[in-house]
Amino acid sequence: MLQRHATHQIISDLEYFPVVGIVGPRQVGKTTLAKYLQRQITHKTTSVENAFQDNAFQQDAFQVTESIYLDLELDADRRKLSDAETYLKYHHDKCVVIDEVQRMPELFPLLRALVDIDRRPGRFILLGSASPEMIKGSSETLAGRIAYTELTPFSWPEASGTVTMHHHWLYGGFPQAMLAGKPAFAHRWLESFTKTFIERDLQELGHQISPPLVSRMLEMIGSLHGQILNQSDLGRSLGVSQPTISRYLDLLEGGFIIQRLQPYYINIGKRLVKQPRIYVRDSGILHHLLGIGSMEKLLGHAAVGASWEGYVLEQIRRVSDGKAKIYYYRTHKGAESDLIIVTAQGRFCVEIKRTATIARGFHEVIKDVEPTDSFVIVPEGENYPTKDNINIVNLDTFLKETLPVMIAGSETEK
């Protein structure tokens, strides 16, 4: 099992919250992580120092010593919860792990009632393949009782000891694609994952969709990756109404497939672009949608710059883990910064380039935004400041050294 950086935060949450939610797309490693946590529950350490070093639980802070695991995709486990109140009360002294909890949203009011009777930390671990907003009632029902963590595909810092950066960029961070061993296996897995998400996962959440329409829409989003989103144009291209486009975009975003990057607003008297940019979150899925199967083909593809930009953006999201707010900035006259990162330490202008070139419009953004610091992130190479005090930094250094300093002291949003 490759170490996940989210583990320490989840363990910390289990020592305080009665319910901990781990959400993220299918096949990202939630079950593997939950079963690791089960072993930690059973074999707690007594040393606070070791607890932090080994990601194990503190003896006095965590009270549950046994756990059980239920997978709601298994009929046998679903039958156990046919009388959920009786079953969960019988196991009140254990940590109950419920996988694919979005399949039984009717559990949430019961969990709230059980927690209100006994608020001991670490009573339930809920694993879900959809955002809390997409799991009907979960956010409101368990408010104040649950801490959510999104488990993403492997970030570059998590994968860096196992694969090269080019490999990670090409195949993305999903374990089965990243570690497939053969390109054909990775391509086949990415194809199967995308098809299953569209044809099964969305409909199991109770959404009435047209799988062929969603499939075509996702392919179009792949071609629009990194561009300003115009929902009206997208709707006309697909022959559907804007409300339908908006609903499908919400579903794709709630399923962790795409993200809409919002613009950064400041009152400077300039006309700013106000529509979001749209990205496919995992670079492996993007390359599958674009038919890119090798690094040679990627480097010669017209979308290589947009692919690199989206890859870096997603790595920053994964590493910052909610401790930074991320936007883009663009004026109607063309002054542009790929990212504006806002943290407790200040605001930072970031350009994402494959070479250490700085566009004139980036200098204009720096004048507008007056950032704490400015960076141009490149794939590799030496780190150095320019004469204009813009820092050229390679991605590895930015993620492992620069970004942790930028987000130090920031509060994680739950």
Contacts in CASP RR format, 6 or more apart in sequence:
PFRMAT RR
TARGET T0000
AUTHOR 0000-0000-0000
METHOD contacts of the structure
MODEL  1
MLQRHATHQIISDLEYFPVVGIVGPRQVGKTTLAKYLQRQITHKTTSVEN
AFQDNAFQQDAFQVTESIYLDLELDADRRKLSDAETYLKYHHDKCVVIDE
VQRMPELFPLLRALVDIDRRPGRFILLGSASPEMIKGSSETLAGRIAYTE
LTPFSWPEASGTVTMHHHWLYGGFPQAMLAGKPAFAHRWLESFTKTFIER
DLQELGHQISPPLVSRMLEMIGSLHGQILNQSDLGRSLGVSQPTISRYLD
LLEGGFIIQRLQPYYINIGKRLVKQPRIYVRDSGILHHLLGIGSMEKLLG
HAAVGASWEGYVLEQIRRVSDGKAKIYYYRTHKGAESDLIIVTAQGRFCV
EIKRTATIARGFHEVIKDVEPTDSFVIVPEGENYPTKDNINIVNLDTFLK
ETLPVMIAGSETEK
1 32 0 8 1.000
1 36 0 8 1.000
2 154 0 8 1.000
2 158 0 8 1.000
2 159 0 8 1.000
2 162 0 8 1.000
2 175 0 8 1.000
3 55 0 8 1.000
3 158 0 8 1.000
4 29 0 8 1.000
4 33 0 8 1.000
4 151 0 8 1.000
4 158 0 8 1.000
5 155 0 8 1.000
5 157 0 8 1.000
5 158 0 8 1.000
5 319 0 8 1.000
5 321 0 8 1.000
6 22 0 8 1.000
6 33 0 8 1.000
6 149 0 8 1.000
6 150 0 8 1.000
6 151 0 8 1.000
6 321 0 8 1.000
7 33 0 8 1.000
7 36 0 8 1.000
7 37 0 8 1.000
7 55 0 8 1.000
8 52 0 8 1.000
8 55 0 8 1.000
9 149 0 8 1.000
9 321 0 8 1.000
9 412 0 8 1.000
10 20 0 8 1.000
10 22 0 8 1.000
10 33 0 8 1.000
10 37 0 8 1.000
10 149 0 8 1.000
11 37 0 8 1.000
11 40 0 8 1.000
11 55 0 8 1.000
11 56 0 8 1.000
11 57 0 8 1.000
13 20 0 8 1.000
13 147 0 8 1.000
13 149 0 8 1.000
14 20 0 8 1.000
14 37 0 8 1.000
14 57 0 8 1.000
14 62 0 8 1.000
14 95 0 8 1.000
14 121 0 8 1.000
14 122 0 8 1.000
14 125 0 8 1.000
15 57 0 8 1.000
15 58 0 8 1.000
15 61 0 8 1.000
15 62 0 8 1.000
15 121 0 8 1.000
15 122 0 8 1.000
16 61 0 8 1.000
16 121 0 8 1.000
16 147 0 8 1.000
17 121 0 8 1.000
17 122 0 8 1.000
17 145 0 8 1.000
17 146 0 8 1.000
17 147 0 8 1.000
18 115 0 8 1.000
18 118 0 8 1.000
18 119 0 8 1.000
18 120 0 8 1.000
18 121 0 8 1.000
18 122 0 8 1.000
18 123 0 8 1.000
18 124 0 8 1.000
18 145 0 8 1.000
18 146 0 8 1.000
19 111 0 8 1.000
19 115 0 8 1.000
19 122 0 8 1.000
19 123 0 8 1.000
19 124 0 8 1.000
19 125 0 8 1.000
19 126 0 8 1.000
19 142 0 8 1.000
19 145 0 8 1.000
19 146 0 8 1.000
19 147 0 8 1.000
20 122 0 8 1.000
20 124 0 8 1.000
20 125 0 8 1.000
20 126 0 8 1.000
20 146 0 8 1.000
20 147 0 8 1.000
20 148 0 8 1.000
20 149 0 8 1.000
21 125 0 8 1.000
21 126 0 8 1.000
21 127 0 8 1.000
21 128 0 8 1.000
21 146 0 8 1.000
21 147 0 8 1.000
21 148 0 8 1.000
21 149 0 8 1.000
22 30 0 8 1.000
22 33 0 8 1.000
22 34 0 8 1.000
22 125 0 8 1.000
22 126 0 8 1.000
22 127 0 8 1.000
22 128 0 8 1.000
22 148 0 8 1.000
22 149 0 8 1.000
22 151 0 8 1.000
23 30 0 8 1.000
23 127 0 8 1.000
23 128 0 8 1.000
23 129 0 8 1.000
23 130 0 8 1.000
23 131 0 8 1.000
23 132 0 8 1.000
23 148 0 8 1.000
23 149 0 8 1.000
23 150 0 8 1.000
23 151 0 8 1.000
23 256 0 8 1.000
24 30 0 8 1.000
24 128 0 8 1.000
24 129 0 8 1.000
24 130 0 8 1.000
24 131 0 8 1.000
24 150 0 8 1.000
24 151 0 8 1.000
24 152 0 8 1.000
24 255 0 8 1.000
24 256 0 8 1.000
25 129 0 8 1.000
25 153 0 8 1.000
25 174 0 8 1.000
25 197 0 8 1.000
25 255 0 8 1.000
25 256 0 8 1.000
25 257 0 8 1.000
26 129 0 8 1.000
26 193 0 8 1.000
26 196 0 8 1.000
26 197 0 8 1.000
26 201 0 8 1.000
27 174 0 8 1.000
27 175 0 8 1.000
27 176 0 8 1.000
27 193 0 8 1.000
28 151 0 8 1.000
28 152 0 8 1.000
28 153 0 8 1.000
28 174 0 8 1.000
28 175 0 8 1.000
29 151 0 8 1.000
29 175 0 8 1.000
30 99 0 8 1.000
30 127 0 8 1.000
30 128 0 8 1.000
30 129 0 8 1.000
30 151 0 8 1.000
31 71 0 8 1.000
31 99 0 8 1.000
31 127 0 8 1.000
33 151 0 8 1.000
34 69 0 8 1.000
34 97 0 8 1.000
34 99 0 8 1.000
34 125 0 8 1.000
34 127 0 8 1.000
35 69 0 8 1.000
37 67 0 8 1.000
37 97 0 8 1.000
37 125 0 8 1.000
38 67 0 8 1.000
38 69 0 8 1.000
38 95 0 8 1.000
38 97 0 8 1.000
40 55 0 8 1.000
40 56 0 8 1.000
40 57 0 8 1.000
41 57 0 8 1.000
41 62 0 8 1.000
41 64 0 8 1.000
41 65 0 8 1.000
41 66 0 8 1.000
41 67 0 8 1.000
41 95 0 8 1.000
42 65 0 8 1.000
42 66 0 8 1.000
42 67 0 8 1.000
43 56 0 8 1.000
44 56 0 8 1.000
44 57 0 8 1.000
44 58 0 8 1.000
44 59 0 8 1.000
44 62 0 8 1.000
44 65 0 8 1.000
45 51 0 8 1.000
45 54 0 8 1.000
45 56 0 8 1.000
45 57 0 8 1.000
45 58 0 8 1.000
45 59 0 8 1.000
46 59 0 8 1.000
48 58 0 8 1.000
50 56 0 8 1.000
51 57 0 8 1.000
51 58 0 8 1.000
51 59 0 8 1.000
61 121 0 8 1.000
62 121 0 8 1.000
62 122 0 8 1.000
63 120 0 8 1.000
63 121 0 8 1.000
63 122 0 8 1.000
64 93 0 8 1.000
64 94 0 8 1.000
64 95 0 8 1.000
64 120 0 8 1.000
64 121 0 8 1.000
64 122 0 8 1.000
64 123 0 8 1.000
66 93 0 8 1.000
66 94 0 8 1.000
66 95 0 8 1.000
67 94 0 8 1.000
67 95 0 8 1.000
67 96 0 8 1.000
67 97 0 8 1.000
68 91 0 8 1.000
68 94 0 8 1.000
68 95 0 8 1.000
68 96 0 8 1.000
68 97 0 8 1.000
69 97 0 8 1.000
69 99 0 8 1.000
70 77 0 8 1.000
70 80 0 8 1.000
70 81 0 8 1.000
70 96 0 8 1.000
70 97 0 8 1.000
70 98 0 8 1.000
70 99 0 8 1.000
71 77 0 8 1.000
71 99 0 8 1.000
71 100 0 8 1.000
72 78 0 8 1.000
72 81 0 8 1.000
72 98 0 8 1.000
72 99 0 8 1.000
72 100 0 8 1.000
72 101 0 8 1.000
72 103 0 8 1.000
72 104 0 8 1.000
73 99 0 8 1.000
73 100 0 8 1.000
73 103 0 8 1.000
78 103 0 8 1.000
78 104 0 8 1.000
80 87 0 8 1.000
81 87 0 8 1.000
81 88 0 8 1.000
81 104 0 8 1.000
81 107 0 8 1.000
84 104 0 8 1.000
84 107 0 8 1.000
84 110 0 8 1.000
85 110 0 8 1.000
85 114 0 8 1.000
88 96 0 8 1.000
88 110 0 8 1.000
88 111 0 8 1.000
88 114 0 8 1.000
89 114 0 8 1.000
92 114 0 8 1.000
92 118 0 8 1.000
92 123 0 8 1.000
95 122 0 8 1.000
95 123 0 8 1.000
95 124 0 8 1.000
95 125 0 8 1.000
96 123 0 8 1.000
96 124 0 8 1.000
96 125 0 8 1.000
97 124 0 8 1.000
97 125 0 8 1.000
97 127 0 8 1.000
98 107 0 8 1.000
98 124 0 8 1.000
98 125 0 8 1.000
98 126 0 8 1.000
98 127 0 8 1.000
99 127 0 8 1.000
99 128 0 8 1.000
100 127 0 8 1.000
100 128 0 8 1.000
100 129 0 8 1.000
101 107 0 8 1.000
101 126 0 8 1.000
101 127 0 8 1.000
101 128 0 8 1.000
101 135 0 8 1.000
101 138 0 8 1.000
102 128 0 8 1.000
102 129 0 8 1.000
102 130 0 8 1.000
102 134 0 8 1.000
102 135 0 8 1.000
102 204 0 8 1.000
102 205 0 8 1.000
103 204 0 8 1.000
105 135 0 8 1.000
105 136 0 8 1.000
105 137 0 8 1.000
105 138 0 8 1.000
108 135 0 8 1.000
108 137 0 8 1.000
108 138 0 8 1.000
108 141 0 8 1.000
108 142 0 8 1.000
109 141 0 8 1.000
111 124 0 8 1.000
111 126 0 8 1.000
111 141 0 8 1.000
111 142 0 8 1.000
111 145 0 8 1.000
112 141 0 8 1.000
112 142 0 8 1.000
112 145 0 8 1.000
114 123 0 8 1.000
115 123 0 8 1.000
115 124 0 8 1.000
115 142 0 8 1.000
115 145 0 8 1.000
116 145 0 8 1.000
119 145 0 8 1.000
126 138 0 8 1.000
126 146 0 8 1.000
128 135 0 8 1.000
129 201 0 8 1.000
129 255 0 8 1.000
130 201 0 8 1.000
130 205 0 8 1.000
130 254 0 8 1.000
130 255 0 8 1.000
131 253 0 8 1.000
131 254 0 8 1.000
131 255 0 8 1.000
131 256 0 8 1.000
132 138 0 8 1.000
132 139 0 8 1.000
132 148 0 8 1.000
133 139 0 8 1.000
133 254 0 8 1.000
134 205 0 8 1.000
134 251 0 8 1.000
134 254 0 8 1.000
134 255 0 8 1.000
135 205 0 8 1.000
138 146 0 8 1.000
147 414 0 8 1.000
148 414 0 8 1.000
149 321 0 8 1.000
150 256 0 8 1.000
150 321 0 8 1.000
152 256 0 8 1.000
152 314 0 8 1.000
152 317 0 8 1.000
152 318 0 8 1.000
153 172 0 8 1.000
153 173 0 8 1.000
153 174 0 8 1.000
153 175 0 8 1.000
153 178 0 8 1.000
153 282 0 8 1.000
153 318 0 8 1.000
154 168 0 8 1.000
154 172 0 8 1.000
154 173 0 8 1.000
154 174 0 8 1.000
154 175 0 8 1.000
154 178 0 8 1.000
155 173 0 8 1.000
155 315 0 8 1.000
155 318 0 8 1.000
155 319 0 8 1.000
155 399 0 8 1.000
156 165 0 8 1.000
156 168 0 8 1.000
156 315 0 8 1.000
156 395 0 8 1.000
156 396 0 8 1.000
156 399 0 8 1.000
157 319 0 8 1.000
157 399 0 8 1.000
157 400 0 8 1.000
159 168 0 8 1.000
159 173 0 8 1.000
159 178 0 8 1.000
160 168 0 8 1.000
160 396 0 8 1.000
162 178 0 8 1.000
162 179 0 8 1.000
163 178 0 8 1.000
163 179 0 8 1.000
165 379 0 8 1.000
165 380 0 8 1.000
165 395 0 8 1.000
165 396 0 8 1.000
166 295 0 8 1.000
167 178 0 8 1.000
168 178 0 8 1.000
168 283 0 8 1.000
169 283 0 8 1.000
169 298 0 8 1.000
169 307 0 8 1.000
169 308 0 8 1.000
169 311 0 8 1.000
170 283 0 8 1.000
170 284 0 8 1.000
170 287 0 8 1.000
170 292 0 8 1.000
170 293 0 8 1.000
170 294 0 8 1.000
170 295 0 8 1.000
170 298 0 8 1.000
171 177 0 8 1.000
171 178 0 8 1.000
171 180 0 8 1.000
171 186 0 8 1.000
171 190 0 8 1.000
171 283 0 8 1.000
171 284 0 8 1.000
171 287 0 8 1.000
172 178 0 8 1.000
172 282 0 8 1.000
172 283 0 8 1.000
172 284 0 8 1.000
172 285 0 8 1.000
172 287 0 8 1.000
173 282 0 8 1.000
173 283 0 8 1.000
173 284 0 8 1.000
174 189 0 8 1.000
174 190 0 8 1.000
174 193 0 8 1.000
174 282 0 8 1.000
174 284 0 8 1.000
176 186 0 8 1.000
176 189 0 8 1.000
176 193 0 8 1.000
177 186 0 8 1.000
177 189 0 8 1.000
177 190 0 8 1.000
177 193 0 8 1.000
177 284 0 8 1.000
178 186 0 8 1.000
180 186 0 8 1.000
180 189 0 8 1.000
183 293 0 8 1.000
183 294 0 8 1.000
187 288 0 8 1.000
187 293 0 8 1.000
190 284 0 8 1.000
190 285 0 8 1.000
190 287 0 8 1.000
190 288 0 8 1.000
191 288 0 8 1.000
193 285 0 8 1.000
194 218 0 8 1.000
194 285 0 8 1.000
194 288 0 8 1.000
194 289 0 8 1.000
195 215 0 8 1.000
197 255 0 8 1.000
197 257 0 8 1.000
198 209 0 8 1.000
198 211 0 8 1.000
198 214 0 8 1.000
198 215 0 8 1.000
198 218 0 8 1.000
199 211 0 8 1.000
201 255 0 8 1.000
202 209 0 8 1.000
202 214 0 8 1.000
202 251 0 8 1.000
203 209 0 8 1.000
203 211 0 8 1.000
207 251 0 8 1.000
209 248 0 8 1.000
209 251 0 8 1.000
213 238 0 8 1.000
213 240 0 8 1.000
213 248 0 8 1.000
214 248 0 8 1.000
214 251 0 8 1.000
214 252 0 8 1.000
216 238 0 8 1.000
217 234 0 8 1.000
217 238 0 8 1.000
217 245 0 8 1.000
217 248 0 8 1.000
217 252 0 8 1.000
218 252 0 8 1.000
218 257 0 8 1.000
218 258 0 8 1.000
218 280 0 8 1.000
218 289 0 8 1.000
219 289 0 8 1.000
220 234 0 8 1.000
220 237 0 8 1.000
220 238 0 8 1.000
221 252 0 8 1.000
221 258 0 8 1.000
221 278 0 8 1.000
221 280 0 8 1.000
221 289 0 8 1.000
222 280 0 8 1.000
222 286 0 8 1.000
222 289 0 8 1.000
222 290 0 8 1.000
223 290 0 8 1.000
223 303 0 8 1.000
224 234 0 8 1.000
224 278 0 8 1.000
225 278 0 8 1.000
225 279 0 8 1.000
225 280 0 8 1.000
225 286 0 8 1.000
225 303 0 8 1.000
225 306 0 8 1.000
225 307 0 8 1.000
225 310 0 8 1.000
226 277 0 8 1.000
226 278 0 8 1.000
226 279 0 8 1.000
226 306 0 8 1.000
226 309 0 8 1.000
226 310 0 8 1.000
227 277 0 8 1.000
227 278 0 8 1.000
227 306 0 8 1.000
228 273 0 8 1.000
228 275 0 8 1.000
228 276 0 8 1.000
228 277 0 8 1.000
228 330 0 8 1.000
229 260 0 8 1.000
229 275 0 8 1.000
229 276 0 8 1.000
229 277 0 8 1.000
229 278 0 8 1.000
230 275 0 8 1.000
231 242 0 8 1.000
231 245 0 8 1.000
231 246 0 8 1.000
231 249 0 8 1.000
232 242 0 8 1.000
234 245 0 8 1.000
235 241 0 8 1.000
235 242 0 8 1.000
235 244 0 8 1.000
235 245 0 8 1.000
238 245 0 8 1.000
249 258 0 8 1.000
249 260 0 8 1.000
252 258 0 8 1.000
253 259 0 8 1.000
253 260 0 8 1.000
256 281 0 8 1.000
257 280 0 8 1.000
257 281 0 8 1.000
257 282 0 8 1.000
257 285 0 8 1.000
258 278 0 8 1.000
258 279 0 8 1.000
258 280 0 8 1.000
258 281 0 8 1.000
259 278 0 8 1.000
259 279 0 8 1.000
259 281 0 8 1.000
259 314 0 8 1.000
259 317 0 8 1.000
260 276 0 8 1.000
260 277 0 8 1.000
260 278 0 8 1.000
260 279 0 8 1.000
261 276 0 8 1.000
261 277 0 8 1.000
261 278 0 8 1.000
261 279 0 8 1.000
261 313 0 8 1.000
261 326 0 8 1.000
261 327 0 8 1.000
261 328 0 8 1.000
262 276 0 8 1.000
262 327 0 8 1.000
262 328 0 8 1.000
263 272 0 8 1.000
263 273 0 8 1.000
263 274 0 8 1.000
263 275 0 8 1.000
263 276 0 8 1.000
263 327 0 8 1.000
263 328 0 8 1.000
263 329 0 8 1.000
263 330 0 8 1.000
264 327 0 8 1.000
264 328 0 8 1.000
264 329 0 8 1.000
264 340 0 8 1.000
264 342 0 8 1.000
264 369 0 8 1.000
265 272 0 8 1.000
265 274 0 8 1.000
266 368 0 8 1.000
266 369 0 8 1.000
268 368 0 8 1.000
270 331 0 8 1.000
270 332 0 8 1.000
270 333 0 8 1.000
270 335 0 8 1.000
270 368 0 8 1.000
271 331 0 8 1.000
271 332 0 8 1.000
271 333 0 8 1.000
272 329 0 8 1.000
272 330 0 8 1.000
272 331 0 8 1.000
272 332 0 8 1.000
273 330 0 8 1.000
273 331 0 8 1.000
273 332 0 8 1.000
277 328 0 8 1.000
279 310 0 8 1.000
279 313 0 8 1.000
279 314 0 8 1.000
280 286 0 8 1.000
280 289 0 8 1.000
281 314 0 8 1.000
282 314 0 8 1.000
283 307 0 8 1.000
283 310 0 8 1.000
283 311 0 8 1.000
283 314 0 8 1.000
286 307 0 8 1.000
286 310 0 8 1.000
287 293 0 8 1.000
287 298 0 8 1.000
287 307 0 8 1.000
290 301 0 8 1.000
290 303 0 8 1.000
290 307 0 8 1.000
292 298 0 8 1.000
292 301 0 8 1.000
292 303 0 8 1.000
292 307 0 8 1.000
298 304 0 8 1.000
298 307 0 8 1.000
301 307 0 8 1.000
304 354 0 8 1.000
305 354 0 8 1.000
308 352 0 8 1.000
308 354 0 8 1.000
308 379 0 8 1.000
309 338 0 8 1.000
309 352 0 8 1.000
310 352 0 8 1.000
312 352 0 8 1.000
312 377 0 8 1.000
312 395 0 8 1.000
313 326 0 8 1.000
313 338 0 8 1.000
313 339 0 8 1.000
313 352 0 8 1.000
315 395 0 8 1.000
315 399 0 8 1.000
316 324 0 8 1.000
316 326 0 8 1.000
316 339 0 8 1.000
316 341 0 8 1.000
316 398 0 8 1.000
316 399 0 8 1.000
316 403 0 8 1.000
317 326 0 8 1.000
319 399 0 8 1.000
319 403 0 8 1.000
319 404 0 8 1.000
320 326 0 8 1.000
320 341 0 8 1.000
320 343 0 8 1.000
320 403 0 8 1.000
320 407 0 8 1.000
321 412 0 8 1.000
322 410 0 8 1.000
322 412 0 8 1.000
322 413 0 8 1.000
323 343 0 8 1.000
323 407 0 8 1.000
323 409 0 8 1.000
323 410 0 8 1.000
323 411 0 8 1.000
323 412 0 8 1.000
324 341 0 8 1.000
324 342 0 8 1.000
324 343 0 8 1.000
324 403 0 8 1.000
324 406 0 8 1.000
324 407 0 8 1.000
324 410 0 8 1.000
325 341 0 8 1.000
325 342 0 8 1.000
325 343 0 8 1.000
326 339 0 8 1.000
326 340 0 8 1.000
326 341 0 8 1.000
326 342 0 8 1.000
327 339 0 8 1.000
327 340 0 8 1.000
327 342 0 8 1.000
328 336 0 8 1.000
328 337 0 8 1.000
328 338 0 8 1.000
328 339 0 8 1.000
328 340 0 8 1.000
329 335 0 8 1.000
329 336 0 8 1.000
329 337 0 8 1.000
329 340 0 8 1.000
329 349 0 8 1.000
329 365 0 8 1.000
329 368 0 8 1.000
329 369 0 8 1.000
330 336 0 8 1.000
330 337 0 8 1.000
331 364 0 8 1.000
331 368 0 8 1.000
334 361 0 8 1.000
334 364 0 8 1.000
335 361 0 8 1.000
335 362 0 8 1.000
335 364 0 8 1.000
335 365 0 8 1.000
335 368 0 8 1.000
336 359 0 8 1.000
336 361 0 8 1.000
336 362 0 8 1.000
336 365 0 8 1.000
337 349 0 8 1.000
337 350 0 8 1.000
337 351 0 8 1.000
337 362 0 8 1.000
337 365 0 8 1.000
337 369 0 8 1.000
338 350 0 8 1.000
338 351 0 8 1.000
338 352 0 8 1.000
339 348 0 8 1.000
339 349 0 8 1.000
339 350 0 8 1.000
339 351 0 8 1.000
339 352 0 8 1.000
340 347 0 8 1.000
340 348 0 8 1.000
340 349 0 8 1.000
340 350 0 8 1.000
340 369 0 8 1.000
340 371 0 8 1.000
341 347 0 8 1.000
341 348 0 8 1.000
341 350 0 8 1.000
341 406 0 8 1.000
342 348 0 8 1.000
343 406 0 8 1.000
343 407 0 8 1.000
343 410 0 8 1.000
344 407 0 8 1.000
344 408 0 8 1.000
344 409 0 8 1.000
344 410 0 8 1.000
344 411 0 8 1.000
345 372 0 8 1.000
345 405 0 8 1.000
345 406 0 8 1.000
345 407 0 8 1.000
345 408 0 8 1.000
345 409 0 8 1.000
345 410 0 8 1.000
346 371 0 8 1.000
346 372 0 8 1.000
346 406 0 8 1.000
347 369 0 8 1.000
347 371 0 8 1.000
347 372 0 8 1.000
348 371 0 8 1.000
348 372 0 8 1.000
348 373 0 8 1.000
348 374 0 8 1.000
348 375 0 8 1.000
348 406 0 8 1.000
349 362 0 8 1.000
349 365 0 8 1.000
349 366 0 8 1.000
349 369 0 8 1.000
349 371 0 8 1.000
349 373 0 8 1.000
349 374 0 8 1.000
349 375 0 8 1.000
350 374 0 8 1.000
350 375 0 8 1.000
350 376 0 8 1.000
350 377 0 8 1.000
351 358 0 8 1.000
351 359 0 8 1.000
351 362 0 8 1.000
351 375 0 8 1.000
351 376 0 8 1.000
351 377 0 8 1.000
352 376 0 8 1.000
352 377 0 8 1.000
353 376 0 8 1.000
353 377 0 8 1.000
353 378 0 8 1.000
354 378 0 8 1.000
354 379 0 8 1.000
355 378 0 8 1.000
356 376 0 8 1.000
356 378 0 8 1.000
356 392 0 8 1.000
357 376 0 8 1.000
358 376 0 8 1.000
358 386 0 8 1.000
358 388 0 8 1.000
358 390 0 8 1.000
362 374 0 8 1.000
362 376 0 8 1.000
362 390 0 8 1.000
363 388 0 8 1.000
366 374 0 8 1.000
366 390 0 8 1.000
373 391 0 8 1.000
374 389 0 8 1.000
374 390 0 8 1.000
374 391 0 8 1.000
375 390 0 8 1.000
375 391 0 8 1.000
375 392 0 8 1.000
375 393 0 8 1.000
375 398 0 8 1.000
375 402 0 8 1.000
376 390 0 8 1.000
376 391 0 8 1.000
376 392 0 8 1.000
376 393 0 8 1.000
377 393 0 8 1.000
377 394 0 8 1.000
377 395 0 8 1.000
377 398 0 8 1.000
378 392 0 8 1.000
378 393 0 8 1.000
378 394 0 8 1.000
378 395 0 8 1.000
379 394 0 8 1.000
379 395 0 8 1.000
380 394 0 8 1.000
380 395 0 8 1.000
380 396 0 8 1.000
381 394 0 8 1.000
382 392 0 8 1.000
382 394 0 8 1.000
383 391 0 8 1.000
383 392 0 8 1.000
383 393 0 8 1.000
383 394 0 8 1.000
383 397 0 8 1.000
384 391 0 8 1.000
384 392 0 8 1.000
385 391 0 8 1.000
385 392 0 8 1.000
386 392 0 8 1.000
391 402 0 8 1.000
393 402 0 8 1.000
END
